[in-house]
Amino acid sequence: MKLVAIVLTLNEAQHLPRCLASLEGVVDRVLVADCFSSDDTVRIAQEQGAQLVQREWVNYATQFNWALTQLDEDTDWVLRIDADEYLTPDLAVEIQESLPGIGPEVDGVFCDRRMTFQGRMIRFGGVFPVRVLRLFRYGRGECENRWMDEHIKVAGPTVDFKGELIDDNLNSLTWWTDKHNHYACREAVDLLNLEYAFMPHDSVARLHGGSQAGVKRWLKEEVYARLLGGFRAFIYFFYRYIIRLGFLDGQAGTAFHFLQGFWYRYLVDAKVAEVKRYMCTHCCDVTTAIEQVLGIRVK
């Protein structure tokens, strides 16, 4: 059995050594798909024995699906892991011991993912742990073609592992807010596409019999997206922080739930509104407005 991990990178010298260390003895090979990093990412990847390929960035989905085409044909399983994530020891052992025994009818494996923010593990708010499909058979899975919040999709049966994957980004809050400002542009594109259908709609959304990710995506597309822009951000924050006890995550948790649960989602709605205003004032179509306002070319 040959298991290959794919790691997408752009200036991840701070995180990559920890990520690669967690993969030692678990995967047979690591493919680092780099977006021409200017720090020591390339050197670290090469020194740690990873295969390095480079390509200009479009979005996560296209980069990851391109990386899949760089794998050898004798690959059996693929592990998707971000540079700022790492496997817990329990998950590493579970992959080593259980993956080889999974029947050929199974296409993918779910595990739990948790996140830290400003050094604190987020335990409340109903956000984590979240079930994610990060292991899948080569040739039977790919990343959703979306601009934001991408998931791996497979057609066949899946199984669950009990181990956890930890997302622990060590960058500053300034870096985090800047990154989420860019994320907001990408998520605005997906919300606008739900309304204007200017590109294919690729989604794992499924209410009945779906995975946790599928149910959450259905709620986001069929319920949240239909609520009034701006107001829905407040409702979501209230649900997370009050009803799901997000305030119990302490000072760092309060910052996380406010910034990620309200500020970020309000920013997305504000960007959607800005694109629509541009369409009205300049009498143009949505894709032109997106390019002019958000700087994203979708066609």
C-alpha positions in Angstrom: 0.0 0.0 0.0 1.4 3.4 -1.0 0.1 6.5 0.8 1.1 9.9 -0.4 0.5 13.2 1.4 -0.2 16.4 -0.5 0.8 19.7 1.1 0.1 23.0 -0.6 2.5 25.8 0.4 3.2 29.5 0.1 5.8 30.8 2.6 5.2 28.1 5.1 8.7 27.8 6.6 7.3 28.3 10.1 4.8 25.4 9.9 6.2 22.9 7.4 8.8 21.2 9.6 6.1 20.4 12.2 3.7 19.1 9.6 6.3 16.9 7.9 7.5 15.6 11.3 4.0 14.4 12.1 3.9 12.4 8.8 7.2 10.5 9.4 6.6 6.8 9.4 2.9 7.3 8.4 3.1 8.2 4.6 5.4 6.8 2.0 6.0 10.1 0.3 5.1 13.8 0.6 4.3 15.9 -2.4 4.8 19.6 -1.6 2.9 21.7 -4.2 4.5 25.2 -3.8 3.3 28.5 -5.1 6.9 30.0 -5.6 7.5 30.7 -1.9 10.0 33.5 -1.1 11.1 32.1 2.3 12.8 28.8 3.2 9.8 26.6 2.3 11.4 25.1 -0.7 14.7 24.4 1.1 12.9 22.7 4.0 10.8 20.6 1.7 13.8 19.4 -0.2 15.9 18.8 2.9 13.1 16.7 4.4 13.0 14.5 1.3 9.6 15.7 0.0 8.9 15.8 -3.8 8.6 19.5 -4.8 6.5 20.8 -7.6 5.6 24.5 -8.3 2.7 26.2 -10.0 1.1 29.7 -9.9 -1.8 30.0 -7.6 -5.4 30.3 -8.8 -7.3 28.9 -5.9 -7.0 26.0 -3.5 -9.2 23.6 -5.5 -7.4 24.0 -8.8 -4.0 23.8 -7.0 -4.9 20.6 -5.2 -6.5 18.9 -8.1 -3.4 19.8 -10.2 -1.2 18.3 -7.5 -3.2 15.1 -7.8 -2.1 14.8 -11.5 1.6 14.9 -10.3 1.2 11.6 -8.3 2.6 8.3 -9.5 0.2 5.8 -10.9 1.1 3.3 -8.2 -0.3 5.6 -5.5 -3.1 3.8 -3.5 -4.2 6.5 -1.0 -3.9 10.3 -0.8 -3.8 12.3 2.4 -4.7 16.0 2.2 -3.1 18.1 4.9 -2.3 21.8 5.1 1.1 23.0 6.1 -0.2 24.5 9.4 -1.8 21.3 10.4 -0.4 18.1 11.9 -1.5 14.6 12.8 -2.0 13.8 16.4 -0.1 10.6 17.5 -3.4 8.7 17.8 -4.4 9.5 14.2 -0.9 8.6 13.0 -1.1 5.2 14.7 -4.7 4.7 13.4 -3.6 5.4 9.8 -0.7 3.0 10.1 -2.7 0.2 11.7 -6.1 0.5 10.1 -5.7 2.0 6.6 -4.1 -1.2 5.1 -7.1 -3.3 6.2 -9.8 -1.2 4.6 -11.8 -3.0 1.9 -11.5 -2.0 -1.7 -15.1 -0.8 -1.8 -14.3 2.1 0.5 -13.3 5.4 -1.2 -12.5 7.7 1.7 -11.8 8.1 5.4 -13.2 10.9 7.7 -11.4 12.1 10.8 -11.9 14.9 13.3 -10.2 18.3 12.9 -9.7 20.8 15.7 -8.3 24.3 15.7 -6.3 26.5 17.9 -6.5 30.3 17.9 -3.9 32.5 19.6 -2.6 29.5 21.4 -5.9 28.2 22.7 -7.8 25.1 21.6 -11.3 26.1 20.5 -13.7 23.7 22.3 -17.1 25.5 22.3 -19.3 27.3 19.9 -20.4 24.1 18.0 -17.5 24.6 15.5 -15.0 21.9 16.5 -14.3 19.1 16.2 -15.5 19.0 12.6 -15.5 15.8 10.6 -13.4 16.1 7.4 -12.6 13.7 4.6 -8.8 13.9 4.3 -7.9 10.4 3.2 -9.1 9.0 -0.1 -8.2 6.4 -2.7 -6.2 7.7 -5.5 -8.3 8.2 -8.6 -11.6 8.2 -6.6 -11.6 11.6 -5.0 -11.0 15.3 -5.9 -11.4 18.7 -4.4 -14.7 20.6 -5.0 -14.3 23.2 -7.7 -15.1 26.2 -5.4 -13.3 29.4 -4.4 -13.7 28.9 -0.7 -14.4 26.2 2.0 -13.4 23.4 -0.3 -14.0 19.7 0.6 -12.8 16.4 -0.8 -15.6 14.6 -2.5 -15.8 10.8 -3.3 -18.6 8.8 -4.8 -18.3 5.6 -2.9 -18.6 4.5 0.8 -16.5 6.1 3.5 -15.4 5.1 7.0 -14.5 7.0 10.2 -11.3 7.2 12.1 -11.3 8.4 15.7 -8.0 10.2 15.6 -7.7 14.0 15.2 -6.0 16.5 12.9 -4.9 19.8 14.5 -4.9 23.1 12.7 -2.5 25.3 14.7 -1.5 28.4 12.8 1.4 30.3 14.5 1.2 33.6 12.5 0.1 36.9 14.0 -3.4 38.2 14.3 -2.6 40.8 11.7 -1.7 38.0 9.3 -4.9 36.2 10.2 -7.2 39.2 9.5 -5.4 39.9 6.3 -5.9 36.3 5.2 -9.5 36.3 6.1 -10.0 39.6 4.1 -8.9 37.7 1.1 -11.0 34.7 2.1 -14.0 37.0 2.2 -13.5 37.9 -1.5 -13.5 34.2 -2.4 -16.5 33.3 -0.3 -18.4 36.3 -1.8 -17.8 34.7 -5.2 -19.4 31.5 -4.1 -22.4 33.3 -2.6 -22.9 35.4 -5.7 -22.7 32.2 -7.8 -25.6 30.7 -5.8 -27.6 33.7 -7.0 -26.4 34.3 -10.5 -25.1 30.9 -11.6 -22.2 32.2 -13.6 -20.1 29.1 -13.1 -20.8 25.4 -12.4 -22.0 24.8 -8.9 -19.8 22.1 -7.3 -20.9 21.2 -3.8 -21.0 18.3 -1.3 -24.3 19.7 0.2 -26.6 16.9 1.2 -29.2 17.0 4.0 -30.3 13.4 4.2 -27.7 10.7 4.6 -24.8 13.2 4.1 -21.6 13.7 6.0 -21.3 16.4 8.6 -19.6 18.6 6.0 -22.5 17.8 3.6 -25.2 18.8 6.1 -23.4 22.0 7.1 -22.9 22.9 3.4 -26.7 22.3 2.8 -27.6 24.6 5.7 -25.2 27.2 4.5 -26.5 27.2 0.9 -30.2 26.5 1.5 -30.8 28.4 4.8 -28.0 30.8 5.7 -27.6 32.1 2.1 -31.3 33.0 2.0 -31.2 35.2 5.1 -30.7 38.9 4.9 -27.1 39.9 4.3 -25.4 41.3 7.4 -28.2 40.2 9.7 -27.4 36.6 9.1 -23.8 37.2 10.4 -25.2 38.5 13.7 -27.6 35.5 14.0 -24.7 33.1 13.4 -22.5 34.8 16.0 -25.3 34.8 18.6 -25.8 31.1 17.9 -22.2 30.3 18.3 -21.2 32.6 21.2 -24.4 32.4 23.4 -26.4 29.3 22.5 -23.4 27.0 21.8 -21.4 28.5 24.8 -18.6 30.0 22.8 -17.9 32.5 25.6 -16.5 29.5 27.6 -13.4 29.5 25.3 -12.0 32.5 27.2 -10.4 35.7 25.9 -8.8 34.1 22.8 -12.0 32.2 22.1 -14.1 35.4 22.3 -11.8 37.0 19.7 -12.1 33.9 17.5 -15.9 33.6 17.7 -16.3 37.4 17.1 -13.8 37.7 14.3 -14.5 34.4 12.5 -18.2 34.1 13.4 -19.3 37.7 12.9 -16.7 40.1 11.5 -15.6 37.7 8.7 -19.1 36.8 7.7 -20.3 40.4 7.8 -17.3 41.3 5.6 -18.4 38.7 3.1 -21.9 40.2 3.0 -20.5 43.7 2.6 -18.4 42.5 -0.3 -21.4 40.9 -1.9 -23.3 44.1 -1.6 -20.4 46.1 -3.1 -20.4 43.9 -6.1 -24.1 44.3 -6.6 -23.8 48.1 -6.3 -21.1 48.1 -8.9 -23.4 46.1 -11.3 -26.1 48.7 -10.9 -24.0 51.8 -11.2 -22.0 50.5 -14.1 -24.7 48.4 -15.9 -22.4 45.4 -16.1 -22.7 41.7 -15.5 -21.7 40.0 -12.3 -18.4 38.5 -13.5 -17.2 41.9 -14.7 -18.2 43.4 -11.3 -16.4 40.7 -9.4 -13.2 41.3 -11.4 -13.4 45.1 -10.8 -14.4 45.0 -7.2 -12.8 41.9 -5.8 -10.0 41.5 -8.2 -10.9 37.9 -9.1 -11.3 36.7 -12.6 -13.9 33.8 -12.6 -14.0 33.1 -16.3 
